[in-house]
Amino acid sequence: MMLSSIKRLLIGRPLKSNELGEQKLSKTKALAILSSDALSSVAYGPEQILIVLFSVGAAAFWYSLPIGIGVLILLTALILSYRQIIFAYPQGGGAYVVSKNNLGMNAGLVAGGSLLVDYILTVSVSVSAGTDAITSAFPALHPYNVDTAIVFVILITLLNLRGVTESASILAYPVYLFILALFILIVVGFYHLATGDTAPNVHAAIGTPVQGMTLFILLRAFSSGSSALTGVEAISNAIPNFKAPAAKNAAKTLMLMGGCLAFLFSGIVLLAFLYGVAPNEEVTAVSQIAEETFGRHFMYFFIQGTTALILILAANTGYSAFPLLAVNLAKDKFIPRMFLIRGDRLGYSNGIIILGIASIILILAFQAKTEHLIPLYAAGVFIPFTLAQTGMMVKWLREKPNGWITKFIINTIGAAICFSITLIFFITKFGQIWSILIFLPLIILIFHRINKHYQAVGEQLRITTCEAPITIEGNIIIVPVAGITHVVENSLNYAKSLSPDQIIAVYVAFEKEAEHQFEEKWKAWQPDVRLVTLRSYYRSIIHPLTKFIDTVERKASEANYQVTVVIPQFIPKHSWENILHNQSSLLIRTFLLYRKNVVITTVPFHLKK
Amino acid sequence: MMLSSIKRLLIGRPLKSNELGEQKLSKTKALAILSSDALSSVAYGPEQILIVLFSVGAAAFWYSLPIGIGVLILLTALILSYRQIIFAYPQGGGAYVVSKNNLGMNAGLVAGGSLLVDYILTVSVSVSAGTDAITSAFPALHPYNVDTAIVFVILITLLNLRGVTESASILAYPVYLFILALFILIVVGFYHLATGDTAPNVHAAIGTPVQGMTLFILLRAFSSGSSALTGVEAISNAIPNFKAPAAKNAAKTLMLMGGCLAFLFSGIVLLAFLYGVAPNEEVTAVSQIAEETFGRHFMYFFIQGTTALILILAANTGYSAFPLLAVNLAKDKFIPRMFLIRGDRLGYSNGIIILGIASIILILAFQAKTEHLIPLYAAGVFIPFTLAQTGMMVKWLREKPNGWITKFIINTIGAAICFSITLIFFITKFGQIWSILIFLPLIILIFHRINKHYQAVGEQLRITTCEAPITIEGNIIIVPVAGITHVVENSLNYAKSLSPDQIIAVYVAFEKEAEHQFEEKWKAWQPDVRLVTLRSYYRSIIHPLTKFIDTVERKASEANYQVTVVIPQFIPKHSWENILHNQSSLLIRTFLLYRKNVVITTVPFHLKK
């Protein structure tokens, strides 16, 4: 009772199934919910490029411009490709569905498996990064980094359990504020440069030859920069959450997000170059630009604040996409069925809860340190990207609809770029991401084992008309008794009322004297019920009882008799009182039910005080 | 199966109940097991005195000698008093039993409650202190202090689950080695002083007046020193573990322990004074004396090593005493009955496991830092000490056996000293031990609530001949069905074989179409079984089902009919596969059993693959 009131308070009243339509997303809300992951990566993506270049020297910073252009091309290719996926698969599912339908089940599982893990990483990485931003501003909070991050995960989980639109209403503000903040920053920054209020402070001009610059480092910097593109696929997974016309609205939202992302990304990369920003462990690149532009005034703190907020909210993208992907995998029977159940508020609550728990475990395991997680996360994202694009290529080749050649070319470019980036990741950062090669096959293996189990169960449960069931010729009832009490009396009365062919009461004695004493008392109390007493030398009730039941069952089954064990159980008035009793009934019941072919009947005796 | 092999490996084969005698303790083993707590306090007791005196100045160190003599007097009084308790209560139980029998139940519960908590503190404090000693020797281990302590607790818990004598064999060596090590240290130390190899280096002569020395500080130092006496009561609690004649053997062991403790304590206090040892955060007093005497050679490391070992093993005293005290409290129905059960190895395994878990929680909560726990622990010990001695006074006054006056005087002195020390603790260290005043009443309250529950249950279960049970006039069986499968068929066959007055199959539909479809299929499949379909608007199976069962139950109970819910359940071949199914049967069963007055029957359908 109390539990359910707390639940009501935290996540709201239960919703009827037919209220589902009201929970759908408008374009503006969808942009807020589904693009916070992608947009937030602007806060760290450009910096990742500079960090790699800095390993060669400050003179290499000009390379950030061509690399930035490369990332923009990649972004354009991805956005166009995913736009095609949205229209081709309006029911959602993204990389998993596309790969499964076009490249076969195993390709689909590779995509689905890596996305599932990636969404967990999204949550852990974003929340940890956002917490970092906050504790940088308030150093007193630093020792509570992990705790703070966990509190945020719990809050976001609760928001999502309340339901998609309600969380959107709350989450929309920070996302738009972040876009606004960076927009102002970029515009004012360039205005200052144009009017000469700020002098450009370029480290080295474009084209300066740099000692030690290799293709390897260039590729590494490029792959680091492309980590700013994680989260682009979220919209294509979540089409069913959109208001009708879902596909059209999703496509428009995707284009809008692409535009924002391109603008913010190029603005930050350019300003960083013109201001001569160098990577600094203590201060982020965005923070340096903001300080240079506004000084440590209101706007600076506004930018820092919205950045921290959006980083934490980026986690929410994971919460929108993970449960939907899980539904797709569960429908195909590769993960447990529980992911199909809609909770009180119509969200797929099991997916939401599992995602929350898994990310808290990751945060604890990595102590909220993001640097080890980001490469894993980025590399993991580009595997399903590649598979989805390749799947689309196959689809166009096979179906050849009107104008398929343009579509084919777009997806081919997308596939080629994504595949290259995946390769670059494995070549340049193998030390950090080798574990993917172990976990991914393991996950696929688990998917297949689960699937095999569901198939087997289905076959065994299906009614095939030809088989006639064995009829039960009679019933034998065994009643384990622990003493001469009302609970036992109650159970015996019930057993008698079923008028079975035989009732046997069984008493397990620990000592010889107890055995005789009990037999005599029983004869006086229930002379018409047969009593069997068993000796237990190892203080276990279950073992002698099981042995006895085995003997009875063997004889009974020869004559097609069914054995029922009737277990007397008293139920305390308050549930906490259960720990005061040894729960032997529960133990016996569980053991017998799972191990033996007997029917278990529990006769409750409700205590009144 | 696998679980039970692991258990076998860790704690050994199960023992028969009649093998109990073989597990009893000889005097030498008992000394090792039951006195490690008391003896180990020599490693920190003298130092506690010096730390308090140091707050006034080094000139105050000479006060450690009169304080030391005070502690010795206290020790003598305690040993003599407890010797009398052993002979008066040879069945064991110590402070709890003595207070209960002579001062009334509530005094007994105060003693029992504080001892229960104290044994948990014993384990946490000793293991943490021992771990500190180890990580001081190997600073690289320092960041893993908490983890190391937890590993030790787990190891000691496992040893104790193996059984009392087997752990004694292992634990005897370190205790005797520790006694040997300190004995050599004291003898050689005095030999050096006598021969003039080491010059005495006294800070200030005995009797030097000290500025700022107050009675408060003196009392504080005395109470700190008396923390060396914790653990003295352990033997009196554990008499049933001794070989026959138990009481005599226990008394001899107690005297032996008292002698050892007095010798080691006074030796260390004297040497510390003569060597002019000052308390040092980095190096313990014993370590300073050892270094002065032997230099950093083999003997030094031998002394440090055995000290660390005995500190960790002192925890074992808690493991011997806690389960036995718990048995006494459980027999009187103040704590859950499960503490009465002997495990596979005949130890009271539930007590052992709960103690292990509770101390791990304390270690985690206090991050293995002992300084906050020791005062709490020492103060908690002197409360039951006082109660036990007062109880003995009352006993002698009431019974007046031969020579009772001497006995009365001994216990009166003991009671007076213990009471004074308790007072001193509360006056001089209130800031550290106030929480006792909250927790102790709370524990007593819980004891009483548990007791009340057991009394109430006993009354309700007792067969009183006058009451005739209500006879069951007929049976109605409700079978919740989820589909048309072999599992359901199986359950229906069973229900039919019981030939009840009515069988009702119930189907919960989430959508209108599903409802009609199912009704038609059912008519074709089981035309003779009545089907009721229910609509669920909130995607819950339990709610509509419960409502329906309520209606049926109300009508049935008017006519003294019994309602049985037959739940079809398929049992997967491997238990891990259970997480792949939604466990609706289990949920329905648990909910109905605890909330409604219906009999629950589970018909298993064992899957074969």
Chai-1 contact restraints between the chains, C-beta under 6 A:
chainA,res_idxA,chainB,res_idxB,connection_type,confidence,min_distance_angstrom,max_distance_angstrom,comment,restraint_id
A,P14,B,Y538,contact,1.0,0.0,6.0,A-B,restraint_1
A,K16,B,Y537,contact,1.0,0.0,6.0,A-B,restraint_2
A,P336,B,I579,contact,1.0,0.0,6.0,A-B,restraint_3
A,P336,B,L580,contact,1.0,0.0,6.0,A-B,restraint_4
A,R337,B,N582,contact,1.0,0.0,6.0,A-B,restraint_5
A,M338,B,N582,contact,1.0,0.0,6.0,A-B,restraint_6
A,R342,B,R539,contact,1.0,0.0,6.0,A-B,restraint_7
A,H453,B,E577,contact,1.0,0.0,6.0,A-B,restraint_8
A,H453,B,L580,contact,1.0,0.0,6.0,A-B,restraint_9
A,A456,B,K609,contact,1.0,0.0,6.0,A-B,restraint_10
A,Q460,B,L607,contact,1.0,0.0,6.0,A-B,restraint_11
A,L461,B,T485,contact,1.0,0.0,6.0,A-B,restraint_12
A,L461,B,H486,contact,1.0,0.0,6.0,A-B,restraint_13
A,L461,B,V487,contact,1.0,0.0,6.0,A-B,restraint_14
A,I463,B,I484,contact,1.0,0.0,6.0,A-B,restraint_15
A,P469,B,E489,contact,1.0,0.0,6.0,A-B,restraint_16
A,P469,B,N493,contact,1.0,0.0,6.0,A-B,restraint_17
A,I472,B,N493,contact,1.0,0.0,6.0,A-B,restraint_18
A,I472,B,S497,contact,1.0,0.0,6.0,A-B,restraint_19
A,I484,B,I463,contact,1.0,0.0,6.0,A-B,restraint_20
A,T485,B,L461,contact,1.0,0.0,6.0,A-B,restraint_21
A,H486,B,L461,contact,1.0,0.0,6.0,A-B,restraint_22
A,V487,B,L461,contact,1.0,0.0,6.0,A-B,restraint_23
A,E489,B,P469,contact,1.0,0.0,6.0,A-B,restraint_24
A,N493,B,P469,contact,1.0,0.0,6.0,A-B,restraint_25
A,N493,B,I472,contact,1.0,0.0,6.0,A-B,restraint_26
A,S497,B,I472,contact,1.0,0.0,6.0,A-B,restraint_27
A,L498,B,L498,contact,1.0,0.0,6.0,A-B,restraint_28
A,Y537,B,K16,contact,1.0,0.0,6.0,A-B,restraint_29
A,Y538,B,P14,contact,1.0,0.0,6.0,A-B,restraint_30
A,R539,B,S17,contact,1.0,0.0,6.0,A-B,restraint_31
A,R539,B,R342,contact,1.0,0.0,6.0,A-B,restraint_32
A,I571,B,Y594,contact,1.0,0.0,6.0,A-B,restraint_33
A,E577,B,H453,contact,1.0,0.0,6.0,A-B,restraint_34
A,I579,B,P336,contact,1.0,0.0,6.0,A-B,restraint_35
A,L580,B,P336,contact,1.0,0.0,6.0,A-B,restraint_36
A,L580,B,H453,contact,1.0,0.0,6.0,A-B,restraint_37
A,N582,B,R337,contact,1.0,0.0,6.0,A-B,restraint_38
A,N582,B,M338,contact,1.0,0.0,6.0,A-B,restraint_39
A,L593,B,T602,contact,1.0,0.0,6.0,A-B,restraint_40
A,L593,B,P604,contact,1.0,0.0,6.0,A-B,restraint_41
A,Y594,B,I571,contact,1.0,0.0,6.0,A-B,restraint_42
A,V599,B,V603,contact,1.0,0.0,6.0,A-B,restraint_43
A,I600,B,T602,contact,1.0,0.0,6.0,A-B,restraint_44
A,T601,B,T601,contact,1.0,0.0,6.0,A-B,restraint_45
A,T602,B,L593,contact,1.0,0.0,6.0,A-B,restraint_46
A,T602,B,I600,contact,1.0,0.0,6.0,A-B,restraint_47
A,V603,B,V599,contact,1.0,0.0,6.0,A-B,restraint_48
A,P604,B,L593,contact,1.0,0.0,6.0,A-B,restraint_49
A,L607,B,Q460,contact,1.0,0.0,6.0,A-B,restraint_50
A,K609,B,A456,contact,1.0,0.0,6.0,A-B,restraint_51
